[in-house]
Amino acid sequence: MLRVWFVSLAHSHLGQYMQTSKWGFAIVETVHLLALAILGGAVLIVDLRLMGVILKKESMRQINRDLSRLLLGSLIVMIASGVAMVSEEALKCYYSPAFRWKMALLATAVLFYFTFHRRAVLRQSEDRRFTDGIVATISISLWLGVGIAGRAIGLL
Amino acid sequence: MPTLQHVCQVIYDSHIGTAIRESDYAFSIIESVHVLAITLLVGTIAVLDLRMLGLILRGISVTRISKTVFPFTWTGFAIMFVSGCLLFWAEAAKNYSNPAFRVKLVLLALVGLNPLIFHTTIYRRVHEWEVLQYSPWRARAAALASLLLWSGVIVAGRAIAYF
């Protein structure tokens, strides 16, 4: 069933454009890279604060309010540019183990972000817990995993 | 052959340069580290730049953010510099004639000049404006220049593979 989506993506207008365009892929990949820089910065600052390593005197909520916007904004850009890149070589991605790993890690990272991570961040102001450091470490590890798997796509 | 090109050729042909270039894993791993460390270097400095532009974390003073961010930014820079030198070691001769690489070096020089000017001028009086939601125009100009120049470095870096 999933394979059908990739085939459809390859045949879509976006797919046709990406496959025939000379600079399309390069431009989209560069956008992906720029958004990655912002996403990484946001994740790092929020999780280091959650761990209690930086900005200890500042409110977790205040930091999260702004940086979560940055994180989600850059994430949306990365997903959009990511879809565009997949449309250029859809079936190759579908069969790529690195790509599958990346998607699994991405789904996990996003799910984790909206559940355990969110809970820990919003609760931090009243109730700092030992587990917050663990939540932050898992968060950083998952996002880092997405990045490494992404690199592996092009190499394997 | 011009001297600089000759030097690049010697570096390229060296034992270590060749080993990195021809290895199955070395180049890929070094390049991956280089790409992912962008988040550490540019990601953290972007937070400071966005603060000075008054877009995020307005409730926290500029100096607090810069003190927080700088250790990570400098660590990121160290990683980028070492990995970048190793990548250059492997590709020196090719990089010499690569227009994207040359542009990247020029932009790197400018992105280093920007904070130099910033820190010796407007930042000297930071205690006068550190709590302001929007920093003075000179600081905002430096912040915008920083974001644009770093974006340029990243774009140029990616473009190296296309020339």
Interface residues (C-beta under 8 A of the other chain):
Chain A: A26 E29 T30 L33 L34 L36 A37 I38 L39 G40 G41 A42 V43 L44 I45 I54 L55 E58 S59 Q62 I63 D66 L67 R69 L70 L144 G147 I148 R151 L155
Chain B: S28 E31 S32 V35 L36 I38 T39 L40 V42 G43 T44 I45 A46 V47 L50 I56 L57 G59 I60 R64 I65 T68 V69 F72 W150 S151 I154 V155 R158 A159 Y162
